[in-house]
Amino acid sequence: MSTVVVTGGAGYIGSHTCKALAKAGYLPVSVDNLSTGNRWAVKWGPQEVGDIVDRFFLDRVIDYYQPFAIMHFAAYALVGESVFSPAKYYVNNTAGSLNLLETIRKHGISKIIFSSTCATYGIPEDLPIRESTPQFPVNSYGWSKLMVERILQDYDRAYGVRSVSLRYFNACGADADAEIGEEHDPETHLVPRIIQAALGQLPYVEVFGTDYSTSDGTAVRDFIHVSDLADAHVRALEYLVDGGSTAAFNLGTGTGYSVRQVIEAVERRIGHPLRVHSSPRRPGDPPKLVASPELVRASLGIETCRSDLYNIINTAYLWHSSRLSTAMIVHGRGAKDCVGARDMSQR
């Protein structure tokens, strides 16, 4: 089997990609410090616990497993936190990536898939967002990722390390087999927080901003199913294997949904309304972020067949329901103990 080292392989998108890699015949080796990842999510290959800022650790892992390519997900990704703790993001996301690149260059590895973000675009003037849209991040998270994109371009020109940078829009949903899903602590993403409210783990859904210049006043985002994202990474790897040149692609669907539309989709799934609390806008949140998926479809043959809103909500709901049921069984809780579980999740 061809081995691929997957940094951040215990994380949400990384673990789904490890499953996709294994299905395609590769051996994924997960490298994760478990600061935000989950040990239980590593199911399709070896796990090595360590940090990408530790070059000696990386050197040992790559020397032992001899991968032919790298998929690089390891990063901090809380936009708000990056504003107040920029050093954390530049040390881990940017310097850590440079550390990784120097290590793989030493070992003669010339293929890397990089987990980038639509946050590199900042607040775009025109929609949909194309790969040619100017990149002006408005937070340290976006800058930390954009810097790595630029470093990757230089590494190709100087050292022949070819890369594909994939700029995600809103990743969501869960594995169709409910083997893995989205579980962060704290949870900040929209879809899982709405579902947590639906399951009684949160008292209400918090909506940040109801006065945007959109059809219903709430922000509009492009939601893409995590399994479609995972498959895109495998396609990007095969693109490099076939001799493809360094490139960057948007990963979105081209369709935007408002926060209210997503809440209503969950309400239809569960059959009753949810409590909603309106809060002020968060600084730097654009009114709309919608991708143009044309280039990635033409270049990699990507089709986001799992990313209709119903499938996103359904797979996520089934995953969170199964985790809640498992937790109750493990801790000997019955249905009457749901209030206690809700209180624990909010600490």
Secondary structure by P-SEA (a helix, b strand, c coil): cbbbbbcccccaaaaaaaaaaaaabbbbbbbbccccccccccccbbbbbcccccaaaaaaaaaaacccbbbbccccccaaaaaacaaaaaacaaaaaaaaaaaaaaacccbbbbbccccccccccccccccccbbbbccaaaaaaaaaaaaaaaaaacccbbbbbbbccbbbbcccccccccccccccccaaaaaaaaaccccbbbbccccccccccbbbbbbbbaaaaaaaaaaaaaaaaaccccccccccccccccaaaaaaaaaaaacbbbbbbbbccccccccbbbbcaaaaaaacccccccccaaaaaaaaaaaaaaaaaaaaaaacccccaaaaaaaaaac
